[in-house]
């Protein structure tokens, strides 16, 4: 395997790593989206139960029912706090995966740019060799005909 083939292989491997980072970032984005959605649903339920509790209080609610509703609302508040923490954690995970993808993407671009420079150098060398071969051929024919 020559140098150019090795560089091409490195570029392929880096693209694979970048694709893996893209997949990780996509998974992290989906997880974050799900966590945000659940958080919004919990907030909505919390607000709905508060409204219902206030309506029931206005109509007259016995203390046992009131305590039960308040306990349920506190449980929702605890769930919201836990989900808020989960959203923050998922957001950090997404940020890390995005940073990793940016790094892999930059490495891929750099190796591909290097490969292009190597290919251009090889092309110039090959053109020089062909030009020299043509010059040698012309010189040998021209020199052979004058003798």
SEBAFI-746977 format. One record per atom (N, C-alpha, C, CB): residue number from 1; atom name; z, x, y. Coordinates in nm, 2 decimals. Glycine has a CB too. Example, Ala and Ser with C-alpha at 12.3 -4.5 7.8 and 13.67 -1.06 7.14 Angstrom:
TORZA     k    a       up     east    north
TORZA     1    N     0.78     1.32    -0.57
TORZA     1   CA     0.78     1.23    -0.45
TORZA     1    C     0.78     1.32    -0.33
TORZA     1   CB     0.90     1.13    -0.45
TORZA     2    N     0.71     1.28    -0.22
TORZA     2   CA     0.71     1.37    -0.11
TORZA     2    C     0.79     1.29     0.00
TORZA     2   CB     0.57     1.41    -0.06
END
This chain:
TORZA     k    a       up     east    north
TORZA     1    N     0.00     0.08    -0.12
TORZA     1   CA     0.00     0.00     0.00
TORZA     1    C     0.00     0.09     0.12
TORZA     1   CB     0.12    -0.10     0.00
TORZA     2    N    -0.10     0.07     0.21
TORZA     2   CA    -0.11     0.16     0.33
TORZA     2    C    -0.02     0.10     0.44
TORZA     2   CB    -0.25     0.17     0.38
TORZA     3    N    -0.01     0.18     0.55
TORZA     3   CA     0.08     0.14     0.66
TORZA     3    C     0.05     0.00     0.71
TORZA     3   CB     0.06     0.25     0.77
TORZA     4    N    -0.07    -0.03     0.74
TORZA     4   CA    -0.11    -0.16     0.79
TORZA     4    C    -0.07    -0.27     0.70
TORZA     4   CB    -0.26    -0.17     0.82
TORZA     5    N    -0.09    -0.25     0.57
TORZA     5   CA    -0.05    -0.36     0.47
TORZA     5    C     0.10    -0.38     0.47
TORZA     5   CB    -0.10    -0.32     0.33
TORZA     6    N     0.18    -0.26     0.49
TORZA     6   CA     0.32    -0.27     0.49
TORZA     6    C     0.37    -0.35     0.62
TORZA     6   CB     0.39    -0.13     0.49
TORZA     7    N     0.30    -0.32     0.73
TORZA     7   CA     0.34    -0.39     0.85
TORZA     7    C     0.30    -0.54     0.84
TORZA     7   CB     0.26    -0.33     0.97
TORZA     8    N     0.19    -0.57     0.78
TORZA     8   CA     0.15    -0.71     0.76
TORZA     8    C     0.26    -0.78     0.67
TORZA     8   CB     0.01    -0.72     0.70
TORZA     9    N     0.30    -0.71     0.57
TORZA     9   CA     0.40    -0.77     0.48
TORZA     9    C     0.54    -0.79     0.56
TORZA     9   CB     0.43    -0.68     0.36
TORZA    10    N     0.57    -0.70     0.64
TORZA    10   CA     0.69    -0.72     0.72
TORZA    10    C     0.68    -0.84     0.81
TORZA    10   CB     0.72    -0.59     0.81
TORZA    11    N     0.56    -0.85     0.87
TORZA    11   CA     0.54    -0.97     0.96
TORZA    11    C     0.55    -1.10     0.88
TORZA    11   CB     0.40    -0.96     1.03
TORZA    12    N     0.50    -1.10     0.76
TORZA    12   CA     0.51    -1.22     0.68
TORZA    12    C     0.65    -1.25     0.65
TORZA    12   CB     0.43    -1.20     0.55
TORZA    13    N     0.73    -1.15     0.61
TORZA    13   CA     0.87    -1.17     0.58
TORZA    13    C     0.95    -1.22     0.70
TORZA    13   CB     0.93    -1.04     0.52
TORZA    14    N     0.91    -1.16     0.82
TORZA    14   CA     0.98    -1.21     0.94
TORZA    14    C     0.95    -1.35     0.97
TORZA    14   CB     0.95    -1.12     1.06
TORZA    15    N     0.82    -1.39     0.95
TORZA    15   CA     0.78    -1.53     0.97
TORZA    15    C     0.86    -1.62     0.88
TORZA    15   CB     0.63    -1.55     0.95
TORZA    16    N     0.88    -1.58     0.75
TORZA    16   CA     0.96    -1.66     0.66
TORZA    16    C     1.11    -1.67     0.71
TORZA    16   CB     0.96    -1.59     0.52
TORZA    17    N     1.16    -1.56     0.75
TORZA    17   CA     1.30    -1.56     0.81
TORZA    17    C     1.31    -1.66     0.93
TORZA    17   CB     1.35    -1.42     0.85
TORZA    18    N     1.20    -1.65     1.01
TORZA    18   CA     1.20    -1.74     1.13
TORZA    18    C     1.19    -1.89     1.09
TORZA    18   CB     1.08    -1.70     1.22
TORZA    19    N     1.11    -1.91     0.98
TORZA    19   CA     1.10    -2.05     0.93
TORZA    19    C     1.23    -2.10     0.88
TORZA    19   CB     0.99    -2.06     0.82
TORZA    20    N     1.30    -2.01     0.81
TORZA    20   CA     1.44    -2.04     0.76
TORZA    20    C     1.53    -2.08     0.88
TORZA    20   CB     1.49    -1.93     0.68
TORZA    21    N     1.52    -2.00     0.98
TORZA    21   CA     1.60    -2.03     1.10
TORZA    21    C     1.57    -2.16     1.17
TORZA    21   CB     1.59    -1.91     1.20
TORZA    22    N     1.44    -2.19     1.17
TORZA    22   CA     1.39    -2.32     1.22
TORZA    22    C     1.45    -2.43     1.14
TORZA    22   CB     1.24    -2.33     1.22
TORZA    23    N     1.45    -2.42     1.01
TORZA    23   CA     1.50    -2.52     0.92
TORZA    23    C     1.65    -2.54     0.94
TORZA    23   CB     1.48    -2.49     0.77
TORZA    24    N     1.72    -2.43     0.95
TORZA    24   CA     1.87    -2.43     0.98
TORZA    24    C     1.90    -2.50     1.11
TORZA    24   CB     1.93    -2.29     0.98
TORZA    25    N     1.81    -2.47     1.21
TORZA    25   CA     1.83    -2.53     1.34
TORZA    25    C     1.80    -2.68     1.34
TORZA    25   CB     1.74    -2.46     1.45
TORZA    26    N     1.70    -2.72     1.26
TORZA    26   CA     1.67    -2.86     1.25
TORZA    26    C     1.79    -2.94     1.18
TORZA    26   CB     1.54    -2.88     1.16
TORZA    27    N     1.84    -2.88     1.07
TORZA    27   CA     1.96    -2.94     1.00
TORZA    27    C     2.08    -2.95     1.10
TORZA    27   CB     1.99    -2.85     0.88
TORZA    28    N     2.10    -2.85     1.18
TORZA    28   CA     2.21    -2.85     1.27
TORZA    28    C     2.19    -2.96     1.38
TORZA    28   CB     2.23    -2.71     1.34
TORZA    29    N     2.07    -2.97     1.42
TORZA    29   CA     2.03    -3.07     1.52
TORZA    29    C     2.06    -3.21     1.46
TORZA    29   CB     1.89    -3.06     1.57
TORZA    30    N     2.02    -3.23     1.34
TORZA    30   CA     2.04    -3.37     1.28
TORZA    30    C     2.18    -3.40     1.26
TORZA    30   CB     1.96    -3.37     1.14
TORZA    31    N     2.26    -3.29     1.22
TORZA    31   CA     2.40    -3.31     1.20
TORZA    31    C     2.47    -3.35     1.33
TORZA    31   CB     2.47    -3.18     1.14
TORZA    32    N     2.43    -3.28     1.44
TORZA    32   CA     2.49    -3.30     1.57
TORZA    32    C     2.45    -3.44     1.61
TORZA    32   CB     2.44    -3.20     1.67
TORZA    33    N     2.33    -3.48     1.59
TORZA    33   CA     2.28    -3.62     1.63
TORZA    33    C     2.36    -3.72     1.56
TORZA    33   CB     2.13    -3.63     1.60
TORZA    34    N     2.38    -3.70     1.43
TORZA    34   CA     2.46    -3.80     1.35
TORZA    34    C     2.61    -3.81     1.40
TORZA    34   CB     2.46    -3.76     1.20
TORZA    35    N     2.66    -3.69     1.43
TORZA    35   CA     2.80    -3.69     1.48
TORZA    35    C     2.81    -3.76     1.61
TORZA    35   CB     2.85    -3.54     1.49
TORZA    36    N     2.71    -3.74     1.70
TORZA    36   CA     2.71    -3.81     1.83
TORZA    36    C     2.70    -3.96     1.81
TORZA    36   CB     2.60    -3.76     1.92
TORZA    37    N     2.61    -4.00     1.72
TORZA    37   CA     2.59    -4.14     1.69
TORZA    37    C     2.72    -4.21     1.64
TORZA    37   CB     2.48    -4.16     1.59
TORZA    38    N     2.79    -4.14     1.55
TORZA    38   CA     2.91    -4.19     1.50
TORZA    38    C     3.02    -4.20     1.61
TORZA    38   CB     2.97    -4.10     1.38
TORZA    39    N     3.02    -4.10     1.70
TORZA    39   CA     3.12    -4.10     1.81
TORZA    39    C     3.09    -4.22     1.90
TORZA    39   CB     3.11    -3.97     1.89
TORZA    40    N     2.96    -4.25     1.93
TORZA    40   CA     2.93    -4.36     2.01
TORZA    40    C     2.97    -4.49     1.95
TORZA    40   CB     2.78    -4.36     2.04
TORZA    41    N     2.95    -4.50     1.82
TORZA    41   CA     2.98    -4.63     1.74
TORZA    41    C     3.13    -4.65     1.75
TORZA    41   CB     2.93    -4.62     1.60
TORZA    42    N     3.21    -4.54     1.73
TORZA    42   CA     3.36    -4.55     1.73
TORZA    42    C     3.40    -4.60     1.87
TORZA    42   CB     3.42    -4.42     1.70
TORZA    43    N     3.34    -4.54     1.98
TORZA    43   CA     3.37    -4.58     2.11
TORZA    43    C     3.34    -4.72     2.14
TORZA    43   CB     3.30    -4.49     2.22
TORZA    44    N     3.23    -4.77     2.09
TORZA    44   CA     3.19    -4.91     2.10
TORZA    44    C     3.29    -5.00     2.03
TORZA    44   CB     3.05    -4.93     2.05
TORZA    45    N     3.33    -4.97     1.91
TORZA    45   CA     3.42    -5.05     1.84
TORZA    45    C     3.56    -5.05     1.91
TORZA    45   CB     3.44    -5.00     1.69
TORZA    46    N     3.60    -4.94     1.96
TORZA    46   CA     3.73    -4.93     2.03
TORZA    46    C     3.72    -5.02     2.15
TORZA    46   CB     3.75    -4.78     2.08
TORZA    47    N     3.62    -5.01     2.23
TORZA    47   CA     3.61    -5.10     2.35
TORZA    47    C     3.60    -5.25     2.31
TORZA    47   CB     3.48    -5.06     2.43
TORZA    48    N     3.53    -5.28     2.21
TORZA    48   CA     3.52    -5.42     2.16
TORZA    48    C     3.65    -5.47     2.12
TORZA    48   CB     3.42    -5.43     2.04
TORZA    49    N     3.73    -5.39     2.04
TORZA    49   CA     3.86    -5.43     2.00
TORZA    49    C     3.96    -5.45     2.12
TORZA    49   CB     3.92    -5.34     1.90
TORZA    50    N     3.95    -5.36     2.22
TORZA    50   CA     4.04    -5.38     2.33
TORZA    50    C     4.01    -5.51     2.41
TORZA    50   CB     4.02    -5.26     2.43
TORZA    51    N     3.88    -5.54     2.42
TORZA    51   CA     3.84    -5.66     2.49
TORZA    51    C     3.89    -5.78     2.41
TORZA    51   CB     3.68    -5.67     2.50
TORZA    52    N     3.88    -5.78     2.28
TORZA    52   CA     3.93    -5.89     2.19
TORZA    52    C     4.08    -5.90     2.20
TORZA    52   CB     3.89    -5.87     2.04
TORZA    53    N     4.15    -5.79     2.20
TORZA    53   CA     4.29    -5.79     2.21
TORZA    53    C     4.34    -5.85     2.35
TORZA    53   CB     4.35    -5.65     2.20
TORZA    54    N     4.27    -5.81     2.46
TORZA    54   CA     4.30    -5.87     2.59
TORZA    54    C     4.28    -6.02     2.59
TORZA    54   CB     4.22    -5.80     2.70
TORZA    55    N     4.17    -6.06     2.53
TORZA    55   CA     4.14    -6.20     2.53
TORZA    55    C     4.24    -6.28     2.45
TORZA    55   CB     4.00    -6.23     2.46
TORZA    56    N     4.28    -6.22     2.34
TORZA    56   CA     4.39    -6.29     2.25
TORZA    56    C     4.52    -6.29     2.32
TORZA    56   CB     4.40    -6.21     2.12
TORZA    57    N     4.55    -6.18     2.40
TORZA    57   CA     4.68    -6.18     2.48
TORZA    57    C     4.68    -6.29     2.58
TORZA    57   CB     4.70    -6.04     2.54
TORZA    58    N     4.56    -6.31     2.64
TORZA    58   CA     4.56    -6.42     2.74
TORZA    58    C     4.58    -6.56     2.68
TORZA    58   CB     4.42    -6.42     2.82
TORZA    59    N     4.53    -6.58     2.56
TORZA    59   CA     4.55    -6.70     2.49
TORZA    59    C     4.68    -6.72     2.42
TORZA    59   CB     4.44    -6.72     2.38
TORZA    60    N     4.75    -6.61     2.42
TORZA    60   CA     4.89    -6.61     2.35
TORZA    60    C     4.88    -6.55     2.22
TORZA    60   CB     4.94    -6.75     2.35
TORZA    61    N     4.94    -6.44     2.20
TORZA    61   CA     4.93    -6.37     2.07
TORZA    61    C     5.07    -6.33     2.03
TORZA    61   CB     4.84    -6.24     2.08
TORZA    62    N     5.11    -6.36     1.90
TORZA    62   CA     5.24    -6.33     1.86
TORZA    62    C     5.26    -6.18     1.84
TORZA    62   CB     5.28    -6.40     1.72
TORZA    63    N     5.38    -6.13     1.85
TORZA    63   CA     5.40    -5.98     1.85
TORZA    63    C     5.36    -5.91     1.73
TORZA    63   CB     5.55    -5.96     1.88
TORZA    64    N     5.37    -5.98     1.61
TORZA    64   CA     5.32    -5.92     1.49
TORZA    64    C     5.17    -5.89     1.49
TORZA    64   CB     5.36    -6.01     1.37
TORZA    65    N     5.10    -5.99     1.53
TORZA    65   CA     4.95    -5.97     1.54
TORZA    65    C     4.92    -5.87     1.65
TORZA    65   CB     4.88    -6.10     1.57
TORZA    66    N     4.99    -5.87     1.76
TORZA    66   CA     4.96    -5.77     1.86
TORZA    66    C     4.98    -5.63     1.81
TORZA    66   CB     5.05    -5.80     1.99
TORZA    67    N     5.10    -5.61     1.74
TORZA    67   CA     5.13    -5.48     1.69
TORZA    67    C     5.02    -5.43     1.59
TORZA    67   CB     5.26    -5.47     1.62
TORZA    68    N     4.97    -5.52     1.51
TORZA    68   CA     4.87    -5.49     1.41
TORZA    68    C     4.74    -5.45     1.48
TORZA    68   CB     4.84    -5.61     1.32
TORZA    69    N     4.70    -5.52     1.58
TORZA    69   CA     4.58    -5.49     1.66
TORZA    69    C     4.60    -5.35     1.73
TORZA    69   CB     4.55    -5.60     1.76
TORZA    70    N     4.71    -5.33     1.79
TORZA    70   CA     4.74    -5.20     1.86
TORZA    70    C     4.73    -5.09     1.76
TORZA    70   CB     4.88    -5.21     1.93
TORZA    71    N     4.79    -5.10     1.64
TORZA    71   CA     4.78    -5.00     1.54
TORZA    71    C     4.64    -4.97     1.50
TORZA    71   CB     4.86    -5.04     1.41
TORZA    72    N     4.56    -5.07     1.49
TORZA    72   CA     4.42    -5.05     1.46
TORZA    72    C     4.35    -4.98     1.57
TORZA    72   CB     4.35    -5.19     1.43
TORZA    73    N     4.38    -5.02     1.69
TORZA    73   CA     4.31    -4.95     1.81
TORZA    73    C     4.36    -4.80     1.81
TORZA    73   CB     4.35    -5.02     1.94
TORZA    74    N     4.49    -4.78     1.79
TORZA    74   CA     4.53    -4.63     1.78
TORZA    74    C     4.46    -4.56     1.67
TORZA    74   CB     4.68    -4.63     1.76
TORZA    75    N     4.44    -4.62     1.56
TORZA    75   CA     4.36    -4.56     1.45
TORZA    75    C     4.22    -4.52     1.50
TORZA    75   CB     4.36    -4.65     1.32
TORZA    76    N     4.16    -4.62     1.57
TORZA    76   CA     4.03    -4.59     1.63
TORZA    76    C     4.03    -4.47     1.73
TORZA    76   CB     3.97    -4.72     1.69
TORZA    77    N     4.14    -4.47     1.81
TORZA    77   CA     4.15    -4.36     1.90
TORZA    77    C     4.16    -4.23     1.83
TORZA    77   CB     4.27    -4.38     2.00
TORZA    78    N     4.24    -4.22     1.72
TORZA    78   CA     4.25    -4.10     1.65
TORZA    78    C     4.12    -4.06     1.59
TORZA    78   CB     4.36    -4.12     1.53
TORZA    79    N     4.04    -4.16     1.54
TORZA    79   CA     3.91    -4.13     1.48
TORZA    79    C     3.82    -4.08     1.59
TORZA    79   CB     3.85    -4.26     1.41
TORZA    80    N     3.83    -4.13     1.71
TORZA    80   CA     3.74    -4.09     1.82
TORZA    80    C     3.78    -3.94     1.85
TORZA    80   CB     3.76    -4.18     1.94
TORZA    81    N     3.91    -3.91     1.85
TORZA    81   CA     3.95    -3.77     1.88
TORZA    81    C     3.89    -3.68     1.78
TORZA    81   CB     4.10    -3.76     1.89
TORZA    82    N     3.91    -3.72     1.65
TORZA    82   CA     3.85    -3.63     1.54
TORZA    82    C     3.70    -3.62     1.55
TORZA    82   CB     3.89    -3.69     1.41
TORZA    83    N     3.64    -3.73     1.59
TORZA    83   CA     3.49    -3.72     1.60
TORZA    83    C     3.45    -3.64     1.72
TORZA    83   CB     3.43    -3.86     1.61
TORZA    84    N     3.53    -3.64     1.83
TORZA    84   CA     3.50    -3.56     1.94
TORZA    84    C     3.50    -3.41     1.90
TORZA    84   CB     3.60    -3.59     2.06
TORZA    85    N     3.61    -3.38     1.83
TORZA    85   CA     3.62    -3.24     1.78
TORZA    85    C     3.50    -3.20     1.69
TORZA    85   CB     3.75    -3.22     1.70
TORZA    86    N     3.46    -3.30     1.60
TORZA    86   CA     3.34    -3.27     1.52
TORZA    86    C     3.21    -3.25     1.60
TORZA    86   CB     3.32    -3.39     1.42
TORZA    87    N     3.20    -3.33     1.70
TORZA    87   CA     3.08    -3.32     1.79
TORZA    87    C     3.08    -3.18     1.85
TORZA    87   CB     3.07    -3.43     1.89
TORZA    88    N     3.19    -3.14     1.90
TORZA    88   CA     3.20    -3.00     1.96
TORZA    88    C     3.17    -2.89     1.86
TORZA    88   CB     3.34    -2.98     2.02
TORZA    89    N     3.22    -2.91     1.74
TORZA    89   CA     3.20    -2.81     1.63
TORZA    89    C     3.05    -2.81     1.59
TORZA    89   CB     3.28    -2.84     1.51
TORZA    90    N     2.99    -2.93     1.58
TORZA    90   CA     2.85    -2.94     1.54
TORZA    90    C     2.76    -2.88     1.66
TORZA    90   CB     2.81    -3.08     1.51
TORZA    91    N     2.80    -2.90     1.78
TORZA    91   CA     2.73    -2.85     1.89
TORZA    91    C     2.73    -2.70     1.89
TORZA    91   CB     2.78    -2.90     2.03
TORZA    92    N     2.84    -2.64     1.86
TORZA    92   CA     2.85    -2.49     1.85
TORZA    92    C     2.76    -2.44     1.74
TORZA    92   CB     3.00    -2.45     1.83
TORZA    93    N     2.77    -2.51     1.63
TORZA    93   CA     2.68    -2.47     1.51
TORZA    93    C     2.53    -2.48     1.55
TORZA    93   CB     2.71    -2.57     1.39
TORZA    94    N     2.50    -2.58     1.62
TORZA    94   CA     2.36    -2.60     1.67
TORZA    94    C     2.32    -2.48     1.76
TORZA    94   CB     2.33    -2.73     1.74
TORZA    95    N     2.41    -2.45     1.86
TORZA    95   CA     2.39    -2.34     1.95
TORZA    95    C     2.37    -2.21     1.88
TORZA    95   CB     2.50    -2.33     2.05
TORZA    96    N     2.45    -2.19     1.78
TORZA    96   CA     2.44    -2.06     1.70
TORZA    96    C     2.31    -2.06     1.63
TORZA    96   CB     2.56    -2.05     1.60
TORZA    97    N     2.27    -2.17     1.57
TORZA    97   CA     2.14    -2.17     1.49
TORZA    97    C     2.02    -2.15     1.59
TORZA    97   CB     2.13    -2.30     1.42
TORZA    98    N     2.03    -2.21     1.71
TORZA    98   CA     1.93    -2.19     1.81
TORZA    98    C     1.92    -2.04     1.85
TORZA    98   CB     1.95    -2.28     1.93
TORZA    99    N     2.03    -1.98     1.87
TORZA    99   CA     2.04    -1.84     1.91
TORZA    99    C     1.98    -1.75     1.80
TORZA    99   CB     2.18    -1.80     1.94
TORZA   100    N     2.01    -1.79     1.67
TORZA   100   CA     1.95    -1.71     1.56
TORZA   100    C     1.80    -1.73     1.56
TORZA   100   CB     2.02    -1.76     1.43
TORZA   101    N     1.75    -1.85     1.58
TORZA   101   CA     1.61    -1.88     1.58
TORZA   101    C     1.54    -1.80     1.69
TORZA   101   CB     1.58    -2.03     1.59
TORZA   102    N     1.60    -1.80     1.81
TORZA   102   CA     1.54    -1.72     1.92
TORZA   102    C     1.53    -1.58     1.89
TORZA   102   CB     1.63    -1.74     2.05
TORZA   103    N     1.63    -1.52     1.82
TORZA   103   CA     1.63    -1.38     1.78
TORZA   103    C     1.52    -1.36     1.68
TORZA   103   CB     1.77    -1.34     1.73
TORZA   104    N     1.51    -1.44     1.58
TORZA   104   CA     1.41    -1.42     1.47
TORZA   104    C     1.27    -1.44     1.53
TORZA   104   CB     1.43    -1.53     1.36
TORZA   105    N     1.26    -1.53     1.62
TORZA   105   CA     1.13    -1.56     1.69
TORZA   105    C     1.09    -1.43     1.77
TORZA   105   CB     1.13    -1.68     1.78
TORZA   106    N     1.18    -1.38     1.84
TORZA   106   CA     1.15    -1.26     1.92
TORZA   106    C     1.11    -1.14     1.83
TORZA   106   CB     1.27    -1.22     2.01
TORZA   107    N     1.18    -1.13     1.72
TORZA   107   CA     1.15    -1.02     1.62
TORZA   107    C     1.01    -1.04     1.56
TORZA   107   CB     1.25    -1.01     1.51
TORZA   108    N     0.98    -1.16     1.53
TORZA   108   CA     0.85    -1.20     1.48
TORZA   108    C     0.74    -1.16     1.58
TORZA   108   CB     0.84    -1.34     1.43
TORZA   109    N     0.76    -1.20     1.70
TORZA   109   CA     0.66    -1.18     1.80
TORZA   109    C     0.64    -1.03     1.82
TORZA   109   CB     0.70    -1.24     1.94
TORZA   110    N     0.75    -0.95     1.82
TORZA   110   CA     0.74    -0.81     1.84
TORZA   110    C     0.67    -0.74     1.73
TORZA   110   CB     0.88    -0.75     1.86
TORZA   111    N     0.70    -0.78     1.61
TORZA   111   CA     0.63    -0.72     1.49
TORZA   111    C     0.48    -0.75     1.49
TORZA   111   CB     0.70    -0.76     1.36
TORZA   112    N     0.45    -0.88     1.53
TORZA   112   CA     0.31    -0.92     1.53
TORZA   112    C     0.23    -0.84     1.64
TORZA   112   CB     0.30    -1.07     1.55
TORZA   113    N     0.30    -0.82     1.75
TORZA   113   CA     0.24    -0.74     1.86
TORZA   113    C     0.22    -0.60     1.82
TORZA   113   CB     0.33    -0.75     1.99
TORZA   114    N     0.31    -0.54     1.74
TORZA   114   CA     0.30    -0.41     1.69
TORZA   114    C     0.18    -0.40     1.59
TORZA   114   CB     0.43    -0.36     1.63
TORZA   115    N     0.18    -0.50     1.51
TORZA   115   CA     0.07    -0.50     1.41
TORZA   115    C    -0.07    -0.51     1.48
TORZA   115   CB     0.08    -0.63     1.32
TORZA   116    N    -0.08    -0.59     1.59
TORZA   116   CA    -0.21    -0.59     1.66
TORZA   116    C    -0.24    -0.46     1.72
TORZA   116   CB    -0.20    -0.70     1.77
TORZA   117    N    -0.14    -0.38     1.77
TORZA   117   CA    -0.17    -0.25     1.83
TORZA   117    C    -0.22    -0.15     1.72
TORZA   117   CB    -0.04    -0.19     1.90
TORZA   118    N    -0.15    -0.16     1.60
TORZA   118   CA    -0.19    -0.08     1.49
TORZA   118    C    -0.34    -0.11     1.45
TORZA   118   CB    -0.09    -0.10     1.37
TORZA   119    N    -0.37    -0.24     1.44
TORZA   119   CA    -0.50    -0.28     1.40
TORZA   119    C    -0.60    -0.23     1.50
TORZA   119   CB    -0.51    -0.43     1.38
TORZA   120    N    -0.57    -0.24     1.63
TORZA   120   CA    -0.66    -0.19     1.73
TORZA   120    C    -0.68    -0.04     1.72
TORZA   120   CB    -0.61    -0.23     1.87
TORZA   121    N    -0.58     0.03     1.70
TORZA   121   CA    -0.59     0.18     1.68
TORZA   121    C    -0.68     0.21     1.56
TORZA   121   CB    -0.45     0.24     1.66
TORZA   122    N    -0.66     0.14     1.45
TORZA   122   CA    -0.74     0.16     1.33
TORZA   122    C    -0.89     0.13     1.36
TORZA   122   CB    -0.69     0.08     1.21
TORZA   123    N    -0.91     0.02     1.43
TORZA   123   CA    -1.05    -0.01     1.47
TORZA   123    C    -1.11     0.09     1.55
TORZA   123   CB    -1.05    -0.15     1.54
TORZA   124    N    -1.04     0.15     1.65
TORZA   124   CA    -1.09     0.25     1.74
TORZA   124    C    -1.12     0.38     1.65
TORZA   124   CB    -1.00     0.29     1.85
TORZA   125    N    -1.03     0.41     1.56
TORZA   125   CA    -1.05     0.53     1.47
TORZA   125    C    -1.18     0.51     1.39
TORZA   125   CB    -0.93     0.55     1.38
TORZA   126    N    -1.19     0.39     1.33
TORZA   126   CA    -1.31     0.36     1.25
TORZA   126    C    -1.44     0.36     1.33
TORZA   126   CB    -1.29     0.22     1.18
TORZA   127    N    -1.43     0.31     1.45
TORZA   127   CA    -1.55     0.32     1.54
TORZA   127    C    -1.59     0.46     1.57
TORZA   127   CB    -1.53     0.24     1.67
TORZA   128    N    -1.48     0.55     1.59
TORZA   128   CA    -1.51     0.69     1.62
TORZA   128    C    -1.57     0.76     1.49
TORZA   128   CB    -1.37     0.76     1.65
TORZA   129    N    -1.51     0.72     1.38
TORZA   129   CA    -1.57     0.78     1.25
TORZA   129    C    -1.72     0.74     1.23
TORZA   129   CB    -1.48     0.74     1.13
TORZA   130    N    -1.74     0.61     1.25
TORZA   130   CA    -1.88     0.57     1.24
TORZA   130    C    -1.97     0.63     1.34
TORZA   130   CB    -1.89     0.41     1.26
TORZA   131    N    -1.92     0.65     1.46
TORZA   131   CA    -2.00     0.71     1.57
TORZA   131    C    -2.03     0.86     1.53
TORZA   131   CB    -1.93     0.70     1.71
TORZA   132    N    -1.93     0.92     1.48
TORZA   132   CA    -1.94     1.06     1.44
TORZA   132    C    -2.04     1.08     1.32
TORZA   132   CB    -1.81     1.13     1.40
TORZA   133    N    -2.03     0.98     1.23
TORZA   133   CA    -2.12     0.98     1.11
TORZA   133    C    -2.26     0.96     1.16
TORZA   133   CB    -2.08     0.88     1.01
TORZA   134    N    -2.28     0.87     1.25
TORZA   134   CA    -2.42     0.84     1.30
TORZA   134    C    -2.47     0.97     1.38
TORZA   134   CB    -2.42     0.72     1.40
TORZA   135    N    -2.38     1.03     1.46
TORZA   135   CA    -2.42     1.15     1.53
TORZA   135    C    -2.46     1.26     1.44
TORZA   135   CB    -2.31     1.19     1.63
TORZA   136    N    -2.38     1.28     1.33
TORZA   136   CA    -2.41     1.38     1.23
TORZA   136    C    -2.54     1.35     1.16
TORZA   136   CB    -2.29     1.39     1.13
TORZA   137    N    -2.56     1.22     1.13
TORZA   137   CA    -2.68     1.18     1.06
TORZA   137    C    -2.80     1.21     1.15
TORZA   137   CB    -2.68     1.04     1.02
TORZA   138    N    -2.79     1.17     1.28
TORZA   138   CA    -2.90     1.20     1.37
TORZA   138    C    -2.92     1.35     1.39
TORZA   138   CB    -2.87     1.13     1.51
TORZA   139    N    -2.82     1.42     1.40
TORZA   139   CA    -2.83     1.57     1.42
TORZA   139    C    -2.89     1.63     1.30
TORZA   139   CB    -2.69     1.63     1.45
TORZA   140    N    -2.85     1.59     1.18
TORZA   140   CA    -2.91     1.65     1.06
TORZA   140    C    -3.06     1.61     1.04
TORZA   140   CB    -2.83     1.60     0.93
TORZA   141    N    -3.09     1.49     1.08
TORZA   141   CA    -3.24     1.46     1.07
TORZA   141    C    -3.31     1.53     1.18
TORZA   141   CB    -3.25     1.30     1.09
TORZA   142    N    -3.26     1.53     1.30
TORZA   142   CA    -3.33     1.60     1.41
TORZA   142    C    -3.33     1.75     1.38
TORZA   142   CB    -3.26     1.57     1.54
TORZA   143    N    -3.22     1.80     1.34
TORZA   143   CA    -3.22     1.94     1.31
TORZA   143    C    -3.31     1.98     1.19
TORZA   143   CB    -3.08     1.99     1.28
TORZA   144    N    -3.31     1.89     1.09
TORZA   144   CA    -3.39     1.91     0.97
TORZA   144    C    -3.54     1.91     1.00
TORZA   144   CB    -3.36     1.81     0.86
TORZA   145    N    -3.58     1.83     1.09
TORZA   145   CA    -3.73     1.82     1.13
TORZA   145    C    -3.78     1.93     1.21
TORZA   145   CB    -3.75     1.69     1.20
TORZA   146    N    -3.69     2.01     1.28
TORZA   146   CA    -3.74     2.12     1.36
TORZA   146    C    -3.75     2.25     1.29
TORZA   146   CB    -3.64     2.14     1.48
TORZA   147    N    -3.71     2.25     1.17
TORZA   147   CA    -3.72     2.38     1.09
TORZA   147    C    -3.85     2.39     1.02
TORZA   147   CB    -3.61     2.39     0.99
END
